[in-house]
Amino acid sequence: MFFSLLLTFSLCGHTAQSAIKARNEKPLPSSIAARHNQIFLINIDAPITPVVAEYIVKSIDNASEAKAEAIIIELNTPGGLVDSMQQIVMKMLAADVATVVYVAPSGARAASAGVFITLAANIAAMAPTTHIGAAHPVTMQGKMDKTMEKKVVNDLAAMARSIAEKRDKNIKWAEDAVRSSVSITENEALKDHVIDLIAPDVPTLVKDLNGKTVDLVSGKRTLSTKNAAVKEISMGFRYRLLEIISNPNIAYILMILGFYGLYFELSTPGAIFPGIAGAICLVLAFYALHTLPINYAGLILIIIGISLFIAEAFITSHGILGIGGTIAMLLGSVMLIDSASPYLRISWAVIVPVVALSSLLFIITVALAVRVHREKPDTGKEGMIGLEGQAKTDIHANGQVFVRGEYWNAWSTDP
């Protein structure tokens, strides 16, 4: 009986352990499994600015929280700001989700800041007929003094070497891209071990990622992208709006419109709309300028130019103040954005019409306002000064006159 009892308990224990094991090994629900077997995809076809950097960083965080297999950054950029690039690179190096930079579509490039972002990815890929390189730093007027240039180049070259070493890429090429602005095609990049693979499209890239081992902060991980769902994450209204107003041309126009609005509100108190519109435009402009390499000397020159336009209407300078205002505003507009990169500068096609229209608008409107202010009133008792009237009665202590079809009480110190 003892053995029978013992056997019963043993069988029960074995059955319980089997049940627990079966429960622990129960496959994940399909919704959870699908969530883990997905790849995030974002598209960057713009210069690297603070708005773009925030979007990329946020997307990497979202992919990490969703336990995605990887995040693909489809990249086409002429370069951008160093601070924004560093923010992206730091996030990619510290991410616990696999980051894949895909230079695409055909004809795209990863230049300047794009080189660092591509090298920082766990896996770097390029589409056919694309290129990468030309990462030599430029600043403000396009050149620096030799000492400063040496410091900046050495710093970025060291950063490029560090990233390339971390991601097991071609260290010498990474440094040459900074020091000598070398640029190579996708085939040369694959041959020189700058990238990991070439893919004609995203589906092919996803297929090629399967089985690749990446080194994350949490340790090495082998990607399983077979049958993975690609989830494209668009920028959304907020980021698109910020990207639009961060365009140097849009920011410049918003700033000028803001000055217009405040001026018209001050010149015609109570209009309300110009003041509100001007304040909104200025706030948006200053936000945009905050994200751009602004030169405050240029901003001061623009303010001086507008001030000279206003002064021209009040002071007889025979056009000297107006000419000075036009020159100041033109120079300020050219200097406002401190960058040698064309995509971060204000276009001449925007500067010239804005300066010309501003000159005419301020001079004409202010001159008309002053002229109206100096004109003799034609209504009320002020408008009657100097007019001739017909006396209807004797006039002394009191009397009556007929002026402009109206009878008025009148008096005079002399009869």
C-alpha positions in Angstrom: 0.0 0.0 0.0 2.9 2.3 0.8 4.3 1.8 -2.6 1.0 2.3 -4.3 0.5 5.6 -2.4 4.0 6.7 -3.3 3.5 5.8 -6.9 0.3 7.8 -7.0 2.0 10.9 -5.5 4.8 10.5 -8.0 2.4 10.3 -10.9 0.5 13.3 -9.7 3.7 15.3 -9.3 4.8 14.3 -12.7 1.5 15.3 -14.2 1.6 18.7 -12.4 5.1 19.4 -13.6 4.1 18.5 -17.1 1.1 20.9 -16.9 3.3 23.7 -15.6 5.9 23.1 -18.3 3.2 22.9 -21.0 1.8 26.2 -19.7 5.2 27.9 -19.6 5.9 26.7 -23.2 2.6 27.8 -24.5 3.2 29.9 -27.6 2.6 33.7 -27.5 -0.7 35.0 -28.6 -0.7 35.8 -32.4 -1.1 39.6 -31.7 2.0 39.6 -29.4 4.0 37.5 -31.8 3.0 39.8 -34.7 4.0 42.8 -32.7 7.5 41.4 -32.1 7.9 40.3 -35.7 7.6 43.8 -37.2 10.0 46.3 -38.6 9.5 50.1 -38.3 10.3 52.2 -41.4 10.8 56.0 -41.5 11.7 58.2 -44.5 14.1 61.1 -44.2 14.4 63.1 -47.4 15.6 66.4 -46.0 18.6 68.2 -44.4 19.4 67.0 -40.9 17.9 69.7 -38.6 16.7 69.6 -35.0 13.1 68.7 -36.2 14.4 65.8 -38.2 16.7 64.7 -35.3 13.7 64.8 -32.9 11.6 62.7 -35.3 14.3 60.0 -35.7 15.0 59.8 -31.9 11.3 59.5 -31.2 10.9 56.9 -33.8 13.7 54.8 -32.4 12.1 55.1 -28.9 8.8 53.9 -30.4 10.4 51.0 -32.1 12.1 50.0 -28.9 8.9 50.2 -26.9 7.1 48.1 -29.4 9.8 45.5 -29.3 10.2 45.7 -33.0 12.8 43.6 -34.8 14.5 46.6 -36.3 13.9 50.2 -37.5 14.9 51.1 -41.0 15.8 54.7 -41.7 15.4 55.4 -45.5 17.8 58.3 -45.9 18.4 60.9 -48.6 20.2 64.0 -47.2 22.7 66.6 -48.4 23.9 67.0 -44.8 22.9 69.2 -42.0 23.7 70.6 -38.6 26.5 68.9 -36.5 24.5 69.2 -33.3 21.5 67.5 -34.8 23.6 64.8 -36.3 25.4 64.1 -33.0 22.0 63.7 -31.3 20.9 61.1 -33.8 24.2 59.2 -33.7 24.2 59.1 -29.9 20.7 57.7 -29.9 21.6 55.0 -32.5 24.7 53.9 -30.6 22.7 53.5 -27.4 19.6 52.0 -28.9 18.3 48.6 -27.8 16.6 48.0 -31.1 18.5 47.2 -34.3 19.0 50.3 -36.5 19.3 50.0 -40.3 20.1 53.0 -42.5 19.1 52.5 -46.1 20.4 55.2 -48.5 17.6 55.2 -51.1 15.9 55.5 -53.5 18.1 55.4 -56.6 19.9 58.7 -57.0 19.8 59.5 -53.3 22.9 60.4 -51.2 24.1 60.4 -47.7 26.4 63.4 -47.6 28.1 65.3 -44.8 26.0 64.5 -41.7 24.4 61.6 -43.5 27.8 59.8 -43.5 28.0 59.7 -39.7 24.4 58.6 -39.4 24.9 55.8 -41.9 28.1 54.6 -40.2 26.3 54.6 -36.8 23.7 52.1 -37.9 23.9 48.5 -36.9 23.5 47.7 -40.6 24.2 50.1 -43.4 22.6 49.5 -46.8 22.4 51.4 -50.1 20.2 51.2 -53.2 21.7 51.0 -56.7 22.9 54.3 -58.1 23.4 56.1 -54.8 26.5 57.6 -53.2 27.9 58.5 -49.8 30.7 60.8 -48.6 31.8 64.4 -48.6 31.7 65.0 -44.8 34.2 67.8 -44.5 32.8 70.4 -42.2 31.8 73.9 -43.4 30.5 76.8 -41.4 29.0 80.2 -41.7 30.7 81.9 -44.5 32.0 78.6 -45.9 35.5 78.8 -44.4 37.2 79.1 -41.0 40.6 80.3 -39.9 43.2 77.6 -40.0 43.3 77.0 -36.3 39.6 76.6 -35.9 39.3 74.5 -39.0 42.0 72.1 -37.7 40.2 71.8 -34.4 36.8 71.1 -36.0 38.1 68.7 -38.6 40.2 66.7 -36.0 37.2 66.5 -33.7 34.8 65.2 -36.4 37.5 62.9 -37.9 38.0 61.3 -34.4 34.2 60.9 -34.1 34.0 59.2 -37.6 36.9 56.8 -36.6 35.2 56.0 -33.3 31.8 55.2 -35.0 33.5 53.2 -37.7 35.4 51.1 -35.2 32.3 50.5 -33.1 30.4 49.3 -36.1 33.3 47.4 -37.7 33.4 49.6 -40.8 36.3 51.0 -42.8 38.0 53.4 -40.4 40.4 54.9 -42.9 37.6 55.8 -45.4 35.5 57.3 -42.6 38.4 59.6 -41.7 39.1 60.4 -45.4 35.4 61.4 -45.8 35.9 64.1 -43.2 39.4 65.2 -44.0 39.3 65.0 -47.8 35.6 65.0 -48.6 35.9 61.7 -50.5 32.7 60.3 -51.9 32.0 56.8 -53.3 29.2 54.9 -55.0 27.2 52.0 -53.5 29.4 49.3 -55.2 32.6 51.0 -54.0 31.1 51.4 -50.5 30.3 47.7 -50.3 33.8 46.7 -51.6 35.5 49.1 -49.2 33.4 47.7 -46.3 31.7 51.1 -45.7 28.2 49.4 -45.9 27.0 45.9 -45.3 24.8 45.3 -48.4 23.1 46.6 -51.5 19.3 46.3 -51.9 17.1 47.5 -54.7 14.1 48.0 -52.5 12.7 47.7 -48.9 11.3 44.2 -49.3 14.6 42.9 -50.6 16.4 44.7 -47.7 14.1 43.1 -45.1 14.7 39.7 -46.6 18.5 40.2 -46.6 18.4 41.3 -42.9 17.2 37.9 -41.8 19.9 36.1 -39.9 22.2 39.1 -39.5 23.7 39.5 -36.1 23.9 43.0 -34.6 25.6 44.3 -31.5 23.1 46.2 -29.2 23.6 47.7 -25.8 21.8 44.7 -24.4 24.1 42.3 -26.2 24.4 40.5 -29.5 21.2 39.6 -31.3 20.3 37.7 -34.5 17.6 39.3 -36.5 14.6 37.3 -37.6 12.9 39.3 -40.4 11.4 36.4 -42.3 7.8 37.3 -43.0 8.2 40.4 -40.8 5.6 43.1 -41.3 7.0 46.5 -42.3 5.2 49.3 -40.5 5.9 52.7 -42.0 5.8 55.6 -39.5 5.0 58.9 -41.2 6.1 62.2 -39.7 2.6 63.3 -38.8 1.1 66.8 -38.8 3.3 68.2 -36.0 6.6 67.3 -37.4 5.6 68.2 -40.9 4.5 71.7 -39.7 7.7 72.2 -37.8 9.7 71.0 -40.8 7.9 73.5 -43.1 8.4 76.5 -40.9 12.0 75.5 -40.2 12.8 76.0 -43.9 15.0 79.1 -44.0 12.9 80.8 -46.7 9.6 80.2 -44.8 11.2 81.4 -41.5 12.5 84.6 -43.2 9.1 85.4 -44.7 7.3 84.7 -41.4 9.7 87.1 -39.6 9.1 89.9 -42.1 5.3 89.3 -42.0 5.6 89.5 -38.2 7.3 92.9 -38.4 4.6 94.1 -40.8 1.8 93.0 -38.5 3.2 94.7 -35.4 3.9 97.9 -37.3 0.4 98.2 -38.7 -1.1 97.4 -35.3 0.9 100.2 -33.7 0.2 102.6 -36.6 -3.6 101.9 -36.4 -4.4 101.0 -32.8 -7.5 98.9 -32.4 -7.2 97.0 -35.7 -6.4 93.9 -33.6 -6.0 91.4 -36.5 -2.6 92.8 -37.7 -1.2 92.6 -34.2 -2.4 89.0 -33.6 -1.2 87.8 -37.0 2.1 89.6 -36.6 2.7 88.1 -33.1 1.9 84.6 -34.3 4.2 85.0 -37.3 7.0 86.3 -35.1 6.7 83.4 -32.6 6.8 80.9 -35.4 9.7 82.7 -37.0 11.7 82.8 -33.8 11.1 79.1 -33.2 12.3 78.3 -36.7 15.3 80.6 -36.4 16.1 78.8 -33.1 16.5 75.6 -35.0 18.8 77.2 -37.6 22.3 78.6 -37.5 21.2 82.3 -37.1 23.6 85.2 -37.3 22.3 87.9 -34.9 24.2 90.6 -36.8 21.9 89.8 -39.8 18.8 90.1 -37.6 20.0 93.5 -36.2 20.6 94.8 -39.8 17.1 93.8 -40.8 15.6 95.7 -37.8 17.8 98.7 -38.6 16.6 98.6 -42.2 12.9 98.6 -41.2 13.6 101.5 -38.8 15.2 103.5 -41.6 12.2 102.9 -43.8 9.9 104.4 -41.1 12.3 107.3 -40.5 12.3 108.2 -44.2 8.7 109.2 -44.0 9.3 111.6 -41.1 12.7 113.1 -42.0 13.6 114.9 -45.1 16.6 113.0 -46.3 16.0 113.1 -50.1 15.9 109.2 -50.2 19.2 108.6 -48.3 17.4 106.9 -45.3 15.4 104.8 -47.7 18.5 103.7 -49.6 20.3 103.0 -46.3 17.3 100.9 -45.1 17.3 98.9 -48.4 21.0 98.2 -48.1 20.7 97.2 -44.4 17.8 94.9 -45.0 19.5 93.3 -48.0 22.7 92.6 -46.2 20.8 91.4 -43.1 18.8 89.0 -45.2 21.9 87.6 -46.8 23.7 87.2 -43.4 20.7 86.0 -41.4 21.3 82.3 -41.8 24.9 81.5 -40.9 25.7 78.5 -43.2 27.6 77.8 -46.4 25.2 75.0 -47.3 22.7 76.0 -50.0 19.8 74.1 -48.3 20.3 76.2 -45.1 20.5 79.6 -46.8 17.8 82.0 -47.8 17.2 82.0 -51.6 17.9 85.1 -53.6 14.6 84.5 -55.3 13.0 85.2 -51.9 15.3 87.9 -50.6 15.1 90.3 -53.6 11.3 90.5 -53.8 10.9 90.8 -50.0 13.4 93.6 -49.7 12.0 95.5 -52.7 8.4 95.1 -51.6 9.3 96.0 -48.0 11.0 99.2 -49.2 8.1 100.3 -51.2 5.5 99.2 -48.7 7.0 101.0 -45.7 7.9 104.1 -47.5 4.6 104.5 -49.2 2.3 103.6 -46.3 4.2 105.7 -43.8 4.4 108.7 -46.1 0.6 108.4 -46.7 0.0 108.2 -43.0 2.1 111.3 -42.3 0.4 113.2 -45.1 -3.1 112.4 -43.7 -1.9 113.4 -40.3 -0.8 116.8 -41.5 -3.9 117.6 -43.6 -6.3 120.1 -42.2 -9.4 118.5 -40.6 -12.6 119.0 -42.6 -15.2 117.9 -40.0 -16.3 119.2 -36.6 -15.4 122.6 -35.2 -11.7 122.1 -36.1 -12.7 121.9 -39.8 -14.4 125.3 -39.6 -11.3 127.3 -38.8 -10.6 129.7 -41.6 -14.0 129.4 -43.4 -16.1 132.3 -44.4 -19.7 132.6 -43.1 -22.7 135.0 -43.4 -23.7 136.9 -40.3 -27.5 136.6 -39.8 -27.6 138.9 -36.8 -25.5 141.5 -35.1 -22.7 139.6 -33.4 -21.1 140.6 -30.1 -22.0 138.8 -26.9 -24.0 136.4 -29.0 -25.3 136.1 -32.5 -25.8 133.7 -35.3 -23.9 132.9 -38.5 -24.6 130.7 -41.5 -21.7 128.4 -42.5 -21.7 125.5 -44.9 -25.5 125.3 -44.9 -25.7 125.3 -41.1 -26.7 127.9 -38.5 -24.1 128.4 -35.7 -24.2 130.4 -32.6 -21.3 132.9 -32.6 -19.8 135.7 -30.5 -17.1 138.2 -30.9 -14.9 140.4 -28.7 -15.7 143.4 -30.9 -19.2 144.3 -32.1 
